[in-house]
Amino acid sequence: MDEILKALRRLQASVDYLITQQALQEREFFIMSAALDDLSVKVERCNTVMDSAATLLTSLSAEIRSLKDDPAALEALAARLEDETDELAAAVVANTSSDEDDGA
């Protein structure tokens, strides 16, 4: 009878261990799932920004071509472009997290 009780206790300990391991794996799965969701959002945001940049460059190219015979207008466009570039650079710096911010 003692041997049966010992075997049952070992079996119960094994079951408890497996339940604990399953709970840990489920927790890690949810953590990884949340991280993947966050990464997907960041990738989508990056794609949106890249599409916007491509549109901007295309329109800028067309505007330069249309102003090729007007040096004063080209100079004004260049000044506006410099101002907008400075604003964009400041926004990128302000909205870019460092590795420390991400917990990496």
Residue pairs with C-beta under 8 A, 6 or more apart in sequence:
60 81
63 77
64 74
64 77
67 73
67 74
67 77
68 74
